[in-house]
Amino acid sequence: MHPYATKADAGGPPGQLDAKDIVRTPKPRQWVGTVIALLLASMFVHMLVTNANLQWNVVGHYLFSRTILSGIALTLELTLLAMLVGLVIGIVVAVMRLSDNVLLQRISWAWIWFFRGVPPLVQLIFWYNLASLVSSVSVGVPYGPTFISWQTNSLITPFTAALLGLAFTESAYAAEMIRAGIQAVNRGQVEAANSLGMTGAQAMRRIVLPQALRIVIPPIGNDTISMLKFTSLVSVLALPDLLYSAQEIYARTYQTIPLLLVAGQLGKQIRLAGWSGWAIGAGLAALLFSPSALVLLMRYNRLALLGWAILLCFAGVARELRSQRSLPTRERNRAALTAL
C-alpha cells in the first residue's frame, strides 16, 4: 500500500478525497529503531551517572588547575600559529597552481601531493629528528661561501617541530581551498581590473581575493576545528599541550579516565567558545587577504567580530600563563648568575 492511502483505496466506500480520509501506513521498522536508540541512550546516561570509576569529583578538581590551563594556552597558541603560517603558505601555493608557468604548477602540485599524503604524526616525528639528517642550517651562496650558520638541534625545538608539521599539512589543504575560491570568481572582473590599469597582483589582492573570501571562509573554519584537534598529536614530542598536561597528571595519580575526560571536555568547550572555529578562521583569512576583505566579512558575517574578541582574549590568557610558567626559570637563571 502507498504510504498515504485513502479509505477507498483500502476497500472503503468511494468518495471525495479529504484530509481526514488519509490513512498512514504503519512503519514498524522506524518504531523499532527509535526504541533501540532510546534504550541505548538511556543505558549510556545511566552509565555516566552510576559508574563510580568515572570519578566526577576528580574531573571537577582538575578542570581548572594551573597545569591544565597552561596546556590550554599552549594548545591555542599552536593552533593559531599553525593556521596563520599554513594559510600564508597556502595562498602562495594556490597562486603558483594558477600560474601560467608550468614549472611553478608542477612544484605546487608536488607540494600539495606530498603534504596531503604524509600523515601529520609522521611529519612531527620527522621534523623533530631533522638533526639526524641535516646537522646545521646555513645561509649563504649556493655551493659557495656561508654567511651564517646554526645548529639544527638549537633551531628545531619541540615547539618548532610541531609548528612545522601542522602548518605544512594545513598549507596543502588550504592551497586547494583557496584555489577553488579564486577560480569561482568571474574572469570578467579580472579583465575589468586590467582595463583600469591594475597589475595582476593588484587585481588579485583588491578584486579577486576579497570575493573569494566568502567561499573560502567555511572550509577554513572547518580546518581550524581540525587543527585544534590535531594539536593533541604534539604530545609525542613531550610538548606540554592540553593532552600532555593531562598525561603528566595521571602518570602520577593513575587517574587516567578522569583526566582524559578533563582534556576532552575542555577541548569541546574551546570549540564551542570559538563558535566551532568558524569566526576565528574567518578573521585569519580576512587579515591575510586584505583590510577591505575584513570590511566585506563584517557585512556578511557578524560572527567575525566575536571571533576576533575571543582570539584576543585567548592570546592574552596564553601570554600571561606562559610568562608565569617561565618566571621560576628566570629566577633560577638569575640566581645562578649571581652565584657565579
C-alpha positions as CSV (number, residue, x, y, z in Angstrom):
1,M,0.0,0.0,0.0
2,H,1.2,3.5,-0.7
3,P,2.5,5.4,2.4
4,Y,-0.5,7.8,2.1
5,A,-3.6,5.7,1.1
6,T,-7.3,6.6,1.3
7,K,-10.0,4.6,2.9
8,A,-11.4,4.0,-0.6
9,D,-8.1,2.5,-1.7
10,A,-8.1,0.3,1.4
11,G,-11.5,-1.1,0.5
12,G,-13.8,1.5,1.9
13,P,-16.7,3.3,0.1
14,P,-15.5,5.6,-2.7
15,G,-16.0,9.3,-2.2
16,Q,-14.3,12.7,-2.4
17,L,-10.7,12.8,-1.2
18,D,-10.4,14.5,2.2
19,A,-7.5,15.1,4.5
20,K,-9.2,13.1,7.3
21,D,-9.6,10.2,4.9
22,I,-5.8,9.7,4.5
23,V,-4.5,6.7,6.4
24,R,-0.8,6.4,7.3
25,T,0.8,3.1,6.5
26,P,2.4,1.7,9.7
27,K,6.2,1.8,9.8
28,P,7.2,-0.7,12.4
29,R,10.9,-0.6,11.5
30,Q,11.1,3.0,12.4
31,W,9.4,2.4,15.7
32,V,11.8,-0.4,16.5
33,G,14.8,1.7,15.5
34,T,13.5,4.6,17.7
35,V,13.0,2.3,20.7
36,I,16.5,0.8,20.3
37,A,18.1,4.3,20.0
38,L,16.3,5.5,23.1
39,L,17.3,2.3,25.0
40,L,21.0,2.7,24.1
41,A,20.9,6.4,25.0
42,S,19.3,5.7,28.4
43,M,21.9,3.0,29.1
44,F,24.7,5.4,28.3
45,V,23.3,8.1,30.5
46,H,22.8,5.6,33.3
47,M,26.5,4.5,33.0
48,L,27.6,8.1,33.2
49,V,25.6,8.7,36.3
50,T,26.2,5.5,38.2
51,N,29.7,4.4,37.2
52,A,32.0,5.3,40.1
53,N,35.1,4.7,38.0
54,L,34.5,8.0,36.2
55,Q,35.3,9.9,39.4
56,W,33.5,13.1,38.5
57,N,34.9,14.8,41.7
58,V,38.4,14.3,40.3
59,V,37.2,15.8,36.9
60,G,35.9,18.9,38.7
61,H,39.1,19.2,40.8
62,Y,41.5,19.2,37.8
63,L,39.2,21.0,35.3
64,F,40.7,24.4,36.0
65,S,44.0,23.5,37.6
66,R,47.1,25.6,36.6
67,T,48.7,22.7,34.7
68,I,45.7,22.1,32.6
69,L,45.2,25.8,31.9
70,S,48.8,26.1,30.9
71,G,48.2,23.2,28.4
72,I,45.2,25.0,27.0
73,A,47.2,28.2,26.4
74,L,49.9,26.2,24.5
75,T,47.2,24.4,22.5
76,L,45.6,27.7,21.5
77,E,48.9,29.3,20.6
78,L,49.9,26.3,18.5
79,T,46.5,26.2,16.7
80,L,46.5,29.9,15.8
81,L,50.2,30.0,14.7
82,A,49.8,26.8,12.6
83,M,46.7,28.1,10.9
84,L,48.3,31.5,10.2
85,V,51.5,30.0,8.8
86,G,49.6,27.4,6.9
87,L,47.3,30.0,5.3
88,V,50.2,32.2,4.2
89,I,51.9,29.2,2.6
90,G,48.6,28.0,1.1
91,I,48.0,31.4,-0.6
92,V,51.4,31.2,-2.2
93,V,51.0,27.6,-3.3
94,A,47.4,28.4,-4.7
95,V,48.7,31.3,-6.8
96,M,51.5,29.0,-8.1
97,R,48.9,26.4,-9.1
98,L,47.1,29.1,-11.1
99,S,50.2,30.4,-12.7
100,D,50.9,30.1,-16.4
101,N,54.4,28.8,-15.6
102,V,54.5,25.1,-15.9
103,L,57.4,24.7,-13.5
104,L,55.5,26.6,-10.8
105,Q,52.5,24.5,-11.4
106,R,54.4,21.3,-11.0
107,I,56.2,22.4,-7.9
108,S,52.9,23.5,-6.2
109,W,51.3,20.2,-7.3
110,A,54.1,18.2,-5.8
111,W,53.9,20.2,-2.5
112,I,50.1,19.6,-2.2
113,W,50.5,15.9,-3.2
114,F,53.3,15.3,-0.6
115,F,51.9,17.1,2.4
116,R,48.4,15.8,1.9
117,G,49.6,12.3,1.7
118,V,52.1,12.1,4.6
119,P,50.3,11.7,8.0
120,P,50.8,14.6,10.4
121,L,52.2,12.4,13.1
122,V,54.9,11.2,10.8
123,Q,55.8,14.8,9.9
124,L,56.0,15.8,13.6
125,I,58.5,13.0,14.3
126,F,60.5,13.7,11.2
127,W,60.9,17.4,11.9
128,Y,61.8,16.7,15.5
129,N,64.6,14.4,14.3
130,L,65.7,16.6,11.4
131,A,69.2,17.0,13.0
132,S,69.8,13.3,12.2
133,L,69.6,14.2,8.6
134,V,70.9,17.8,8.5
135,S,73.3,18.8,11.2
136,S,73.3,22.5,10.5
137,V,71.3,25.1,8.7
138,S,73.2,27.9,6.9
139,V,72.6,31.0,4.8
140,G,75.0,31.9,2.0
141,V,75.7,31.5,-1.7
142,P,74.7,28.0,-3.1
143,Y,77.8,25.9,-3.4
144,G,79.8,28.9,-2.2
145,P,80.7,30.7,1.0
146,T,78.5,30.6,4.1
147,F,77.4,33.8,5.8
148,I,75.8,32.5,8.9
149,S,75.1,29.0,10.3
150,W,73.0,27.5,13.1
151,Q,73.0,24.0,14.7
152,T,69.8,22.2,13.7
153,N,69.3,21.0,17.3
154,S,69.1,24.6,18.5
155,L,66.6,25.6,15.8
156,I,64.3,22.6,15.8
157,T,62.8,22.6,19.3
158,P,59.7,20.5,20.1
159,F,57.5,23.6,19.5
160,T,59.2,24.4,16.2
161,A,58.8,20.8,15.0
162,A,55.1,20.8,16.0
163,L,54.6,24.1,14.2
164,L,56.3,23.0,11.0
165,G,54.4,19.7,10.8
166,L,51.0,21.1,11.5
167,A,51.5,24.3,9.3
168,F,52.8,22.3,6.3
169,T,49.9,19.9,6.5
170,E,47.4,22.8,6.7
171,S,49.1,24.6,3.8
172,A,48.4,21.7,1.4
173,Y,44.7,21.7,2.2
174,A,44.4,25.5,2.3
175,A,46.0,25.8,-1.1
176,E,43.3,23.7,-2.7
177,M,40.5,25.6,-0.9
178,I,41.9,29.0,-1.9
179,R,42.5,27.9,-5.5
180,A,38.8,26.8,-5.7
181,G,37.7,30.1,-4.2
182,I,39.8,32.1,-6.7
183,Q,38.5,30.1,-9.7
184,A,34.9,30.7,-8.6
185,V,35.4,34.5,-9.2
186,N,34.2,35.6,-12.6
187,R,37.1,36.0,-15.0
188,G,35.5,39.1,-16.4
189,Q,36.2,41.0,-13.2
190,V,39.9,40.4,-13.6
191,E,39.7,41.6,-17.2
192,A,37.9,44.7,-16.0
193,A,40.6,45.4,-13.4
194,N,43.3,45.0,-16.0
195,S,41.4,47.5,-18.3
196,L,41.6,50.0,-15.4
197,G,45.3,49.7,-15.3
198,M,45.7,47.4,-12.4
199,T,48.5,44.9,-12.4
200,G,47.9,41.2,-11.9
201,A,49.0,41.4,-8.3
202,Q,46.7,44.4,-7.6
203,A,43.8,42.7,-9.2
204,M,44.4,39.6,-7.2
205,R,44.7,41.4,-3.9
206,R,41.9,44.0,-4.4
207,I,39.4,42.3,-6.6
208,V,39.7,38.5,-6.6
209,L,40.8,37.6,-3.1
210,P,38.1,39.7,-1.2
211,Q,35.4,38.0,-3.3
212,A,37.0,34.5,-2.9
213,L,37.0,35.1,0.8
214,R,33.2,34.3,1.2
215,I,33.8,31.0,-0.5
216,V,36.9,30.1,1.4
217,I,35.8,31.0,4.9
218,P,33.6,27.9,5.7
219,P,36.3,25.3,4.9
220,I,38.9,27.4,6.7
221,G,36.6,27.3,9.8
222,N,36.4,23.5,9.5
223,D,40.2,23.3,9.2
224,T,40.5,25.4,12.4
225,I,38.4,22.8,14.2
226,S,40.6,20.0,12.8
227,M,43.8,21.9,13.7
228,L,42.6,22.3,17.3
229,K,42.2,18.5,17.5
230,F,45.4,17.7,15.6
231,T,47.4,19.6,18.3
232,S,46.9,16.6,20.5
233,L,49.5,14.8,18.3
234,V,52.2,17.0,19.6
235,S,52.1,15.1,22.9
236,V,54.5,12.6,21.3
237,L,57.1,15.3,21.3
238,A,56.7,15.9,25.0
239,L,55.3,19.3,24.3
240,P,53.0,20.3,27.2
241,D,49.8,20.9,25.4
242,L,46.3,20.1,26.8
243,L,46.6,16.3,26.3
244,Y,50.2,16.1,27.5
245,S,49.4,18.1,30.6
246,A,46.6,15.7,31.5
247,Q,49.0,12.8,30.8
248,E,51.6,14.3,33.2
249,I,48.9,14.3,36.0
250,Y,47.5,10.8,35.5
251,A,51.0,9.4,35.2
252,R,51.5,10.5,38.9
253,T,47.9,9.8,40.2
254,Y,46.9,6.8,37.9
255,Q,43.5,8.5,37.4
256,T,43.6,8.0,33.7
257,I,39.9,8.2,32.7
258,P,39.0,11.3,34.8
259,L,42.0,13.3,33.3
260,L,41.1,12.2,29.8
261,L,37.6,13.4,30.4
262,V,39.0,16.7,31.5
263,A,41.1,17.0,28.3
264,G,38.1,16.0,26.1
265,Q,35.6,18.3,27.9
266,L,37.9,21.3,27.7
267,G,38.7,20.7,24.1
268,K,35.0,20.7,23.3
269,Q,34.4,23.9,25.3
270,I,37.2,25.6,23.4
271,R,35.5,24.7,20.1
272,L,32.1,26.0,21.4
273,A,33.7,29.2,22.7
274,G,35.2,29.8,19.2
275,W,31.8,29.1,17.5
276,S,33.3,25.9,16.1
277,G,36.4,27.8,14.9
278,W,34.3,29.4,12.2
279,A,34.7,33.1,13.2
280,I,38.4,32.7,14.1
281,G,39.1,31.2,10.8
282,A,37.2,34.0,9.1
283,G,39.2,36.6,10.9
284,L,42.5,35.0,10.0
285,A,41.5,34.8,6.3
286,A,40.4,38.4,6.3
287,L,43.6,39.5,7.8
288,L,45.7,37.6,5.2
289,F,43.7,38.7,2.2
290,S,43.2,42.5,2.7
291,P,41.7,45.0,5.1
292,S,38.9,45.5,2.6
293,A,38.1,41.9,2.9
294,L,37.6,42.3,6.6
295,V,35.1,45.0,6.0
296,L,33.3,42.8,3.5
297,L,33.3,40.0,6.0
298,M,31.8,42.1,8.7
299,R,29.0,43.0,6.3
300,Y,28.1,39.3,5.6
301,N,29.2,37.7,8.9
302,R,28.8,39.4,12.2
303,L,30.3,36.4,14.0
304,A,33.7,37.5,12.9
305,L,33.7,40.3,15.4
306,L,33.0,37.7,18.1
307,G,35.9,35.6,16.7
308,W,38.3,38.4,17.0
309,A,37.3,39.2,20.6
310,I,37.7,35.6,21.6
311,L,41.1,35.4,19.7
312,L,42.4,38.5,21.7
313,C,41.2,37.0,25.0
314,F,42.8,33.7,24.3
315,A,46.1,35.4,23.3
316,G,46.1,37.4,26.5
317,V,45.5,34.4,28.7
318,A,48.2,32.4,26.8
319,R,50.7,35.2,27.2
320,E,50.0,35.6,30.9
321,L,50.2,31.8,31.6
322,R,53.4,31.4,29.6
323,S,55.0,34.3,31.5
324,Q,54.1,32.9,34.8
325,R,55.4,29.5,33.8
326,S,58.7,30.9,32.7
327,L,59.1,33.0,35.9
328,P,60.7,30.3,38.0
329,T,63.2,29.5,35.2
330,R,64.2,33.2,35.0
331,E,64.7,33.3,38.8
332,R,66.9,30.2,38.7
333,N,69.0,31.6,35.9
334,R,69.3,34.9,37.8
335,A,70.4,33.0,41.0
336,A,72.9,31.0,39.0
337,L,74.4,34.2,37.5
338,T,74.6,35.8,40.9
339,A,76.4,32.8,42.3
340,L,79.0,33.0,39.5
